[in-house]
């Protein structure tokens, strides 16, 4: 007989395969920069929500962006990042994607469930999904 599995067993199998599939196909949405240029300044209005969705330290992302843009800047009381100089939203989105690639996404399994830890002052990206530890360059 071909179908001699118990119904419960089949159901278990179905649920466990759905679960596995769910983890593998988990989609993280890349936050898009909300940018306005006012005079000689570029305002990244949703800086705080980007930091929250990437679960990174605001100072870390701020430092990265300002360094890559070779610009000065600061975060205002509303959580927006004010950058000195005029930059396009495209330029900022490219940097955000790069930041995610280097400092958020696990290179081993692709998960975004990662944290940055330091061992003897060397920063590591530690993946909460697969446990991989990847050394990252300091910002
Ligand atoms: Zn991983």
Boltz pocket constraint, residues with backbone or C-beta under 6 A from the ligand:
constraints:
  - pocket:
      binder: B
      contacts: [[A, 106], [A, 107], [A, 108], [A, 109], [A, 110], [A, 111], [A, 127], [A, 128], [A, 129], [A, 130], [A, 131], [A, 132]]
      max_distance: 6.0
